[in-house]
Amino acid sequence: MTDAPDLSTTFEGKIDLGIIGGTGLYHLDCLEPIAVLPAMRTPWGETSSPITVSRVVGDSSEHFHVAFIARHGLHHEYPPTRVPFRANMAALKHLECKAVLSFSAVGSLQQHIKPRDFVLPQQVIDRTKGIRESSYFNDVGLVGHVGFGKPFSRSFAEYVHQFAHLLENPSSSEPCLLHFNDELTVVCMEGPQFSTRAESKMYRMIGGDVINMSVLPEAKLARECEIPYQMICMSTDYDAWRDEEEPVTVETVIGNLQNNGRNANVLASKIITEMSNEMPDFMLSGDGLKGSVKMSISTRPEAFSKDTLEHLKFLFPDYW
């Protein structure tokens, strides 16, 4: 999807849907690439990969544009702590992206969420260590407090959940499920090491359902950009909490990733195709987020520094 040197390196239109790919998701069958933008430079650095812009295959959908960013780089060179999250989300915002669909491998913290099941979380527990840049409003002279009580777009999750029947598990009699309710919680840990058994048990006790290393600050930054955001979590293992099993290994994760990749492709392709035929209301309306950032800034505009103002205009050219 990104190996196309003959494609344009510029794109003048607007992006309808942004996709941030986790491990194993680098191609969607329903898309035809039309441009590959070199890693975009933003006020917060460069994106983790070039941005592939595609249109949906089929004449009736040719005006629906999707932008794809490989979260960890084209060759998986960025560890979770070093992913340029702010640049990735800022680039999508700058391209006027209407919504972001994110994919991530996760470990399961609950027996009923099996490896190869998918999860649509609605809550987050932050167990990162404060070394990731998690806001666009951390500079001196710019104070902003954006609401984050509901970290994901429930409307987006509902839209995705209607396609749960598409998930398959051909190598097993166990069906692949797409779990969704308002209390489903993803724990975000720092990594890159996996959890200890004691930590994994603690995460279960405090309400975690799945665990990964990438939902934060991605979800926070999407909210600061006023972009509806939903992560699709793809379970690869039971983490380390089960006493009767050995702790998770990379080999286990990779084996299930390969099975999850096919389902991710099918699910994402269906979502994109349906959106291109009829854009859902939450994308047209902004899911109630439009204007929320402007109202959250406590600092008076005349106190912004020149650099601060330029940074904000990269995200919100019409606000100040």
N, C-alpha and C positions, 0 to 999 in steps of 0.2 A: 504493500500500500504506500510505502514511502520510497521505494526504489524506482523512481521514475524521473530520470534526469531530463527528459524531453518535455516535461510539464512546465507550465508557467510558474514563475517564482513570485508572482504578485496576484492579488485578488482584490477586486474593487467592490464586491457586494457585501452583504451582511450574512452573518452566520445564524442559522436557526437553532441548531443543536450542537453543543460541544460534547465530545466524548473523551474522557481521561481514562486511558487503558491501564489496567493492572497487568500482572504477569500473564502471558499467554493470549492476550487479546490484541492482535496487531493487524487484523484484516476483517472486513465485513463484506460479505458477498453481495449485498444489495447496493453497494456504493461504487461509483465510478470516479476515481480521482481526477480533478481538473487543475489542481495547483498544489505545489509543495513550497510553503513559505519557509525560508531559512529560519533557524532558531530566532525567534523575535526578541529584539532588545526592548526592554521596558525600564521604567525608573527603578525597578527592583531586580534588575539583572535579566539574563536570557532564559528563555523557556528551556525545559529539559530535553526537548527534541524539536526538529522541524515540525511545522503544523501542516498536516495534510488536509486540504479542502476538497470535499467530494460532493457530488450531486447524486441523488437517488436514480438508479437505472430505470428508464422508462420516461417517455415524453411528458406524461402528465405530471411527473414529479420533478422535473428538471430545475425548478426554481427553489427547491428545498435544499439548503446547503448544510453540510455537517463538517465540523472541524475536529480532527483527532490529534491528541497529544499523548505521547508515550511517557507516562509519569516518571519512570525510572531510566528514561533514555532509550534510544533505539537498540542498544546492546546491553541494557540493564546495568548501566555503569553508575547510577546514582543510588546510594543506600538511602533508607527511609529518612534519616536525619538530614541529609544533604539535598533532597529534592528541592528545586527552586519553586516551591508552592506559590509564592506571591507572584512571580513572573508568569507562571502558567495561567493562573486565574485572571491576572490583569490583562494578559494577551487576549483571552476569550472575551473579556468585558470590552476591550478596545475594539474587537471585531463585532460588537453589538450582539453577542450571543444571547439567545432568549432563555436557554436552560442548559444545565450541565448534567450529563449522566456519567457516573463514575463506576468503574469496576475494580474490585479488589479481592484477592485471596484472603481468607480468614480462617482462624482456628475456631472450632465449636467449643463452647463452655457448657452446653446442655446436651443431655443424652438424646433428646428428640430431634436435635438438629444434626443430621448425619453428614459425614463426608459426602460431597457431591450435591448436597442440598444448597439452595440459594436463599438469601435472607435480605429483606428490605428493612433495615433498622430505622427507628424513629428517634432514638436517643443515643447520647454519647457519654462515656466516662473518660476523662482525660487523665492518662497515666504517662504522658510524655514528661520531659524533664526541664522544660522551659528554655531549651537551646534552639528551638525552631522559631523562626520569625513568623508570628501568628496573626499579625494585623498590619493594615496599611496606615493605622493611626497611632503609631508609637513614637513619632517624632516630637521633640520639645516644640511647643507652640501649636500643637494640633491635638485636641482631646476629643475623642469620639467614643461613645458607648452604644454599640449596636446590640439589639436584642437577640438572644440565642437560646431562648427557652425551648423552642422547637427547632432543632438543628437541621432537619430535613424537610422537604416538600411533601406533605401528606398527599396532596393532589397528584403529584408525580408518582408516588409510590402506588396509589390506587390505579393509576393508568397502567403502570408496569404489571401489577398483579393480575390484571385481566388475562394476561398471556401465560399464566402459570402452567396451563395444560401442555405447553410446548416442550417443557423440560422432559428429557428422556434419560434412561439409565440402561442401555442395551446389554451391558455385561452383568446385570444383577436383576433379581426379582424385586428388589426394593425400589420403589419409585423415587424420583428426584422431586422434592417439594420446594415450593417458593413460599417461605414463611413471611407473614406480615401481620403485625398488630401495633397499636400505639405505644406499647411498652418495650418492644424489642430494642435491645441496647447493645451497641458495639463499644468495646473497650479499645482505646488506642494507646499502645505502649511504645516506648522509645525504640527498642531494638538496638542493633540488628540481631542480637541473640533472642531465642525464644524464651518463654517463661520458665521459671522453676516450677516444680510441682506445687510448692507452697503458695507461690504467687497465683498460679492458675486456680487453685482452690479458693483463694481470697477473692479473685475476680468473680467467681460464681456466687460467693456469699454476698457480695455487694450489688448483685443484680445484673451482671454481664451475661449476655447470650452468645456473642462471638467476639473475637479479638483480632485486631490487625495493627499495622504500623503506619497507616497512611491516611486515615479519614481526617485527622487533624494535622495541620491547620486547614486542610483543603475545604472542609465544610464551613469553617469560620470565615475564610476569605470569600467564598461564594456569597455568604450572607452580607458581607461588607460591600460586595459588588452588586447587591440586589438581584442576584441570579438564582432562580429556583434550582435546587440541587438535590439529587438523590443518588445514593450509592447502592449498587447491587453487590452484595457480599457473597462470595463463592466459597463454601466450606471445603477445606482440604483435609482436615484432621480433627481429632478431639483434644488438641492442645496437650497439656501435660497432667491434667487433673485426675485421670482415671488410674487408680492404684494398680489395677490388674493388667495394665498395658505399659509398655516402654514409652518414655517421653517421645514427643514428635521428632522426626528426623527430616532432613531435606529430601531424602529419597521418597518418603511417604508423601510429602507435599507435592513433589513433581509428578508422581504417578496420578494423583487425583486432579492436578491442574490440567493435565492433558484431556481428561474426561470432561472437566468443567469448561474447557475452551470451546468445545463443540456447542454445548448448550448456551454459552455466552453469545456465540456467533448467531445462533438461531434466534435467541431472545432479542438481542440488539437489532438484528435485521428486521424483525417483525415490528418492533417499536418504531424504528425509523420510517419504515414503509407506511405504517398507519398514520404517523404524524404528518408525513408528506402529503397524504391524501386529505386529511382534515386536521389542522393544527388544534391541539387541545386548548381549552380555555385558560389553563394556568400559564401557558406560554404567551397567549395573546394579552392577558391582563397583567403579567408579571407576578402572579401569585400573591398579590397584596404587598409586595416588597418595594414597589416604586416610590421613591421619595423618602424612604425610611432612613437612609444614610444622611441625607441633608438635615433631617430633623434630629439626628443623633449627635451632631457636631456641637460641642459646647463652646469652642473657641470662635470668637467673632472673626468674620472674613478679613477685616482690615488688619488683623493681627497675624494672618498667615504670612510666612516668608515667601519669597518669589519661588524658591524651589518647591516648597510645600504646595503652593497653588498649581504649579506645573504638574506635579505628581497627581494631584486630585483631578486636574483637567484631562489627564490620560484616561482616567476611569469615568469621569462625569463631566464632559466638556460643556454641558449646559447648566450646571448647578451654580457655579461661582464666576 
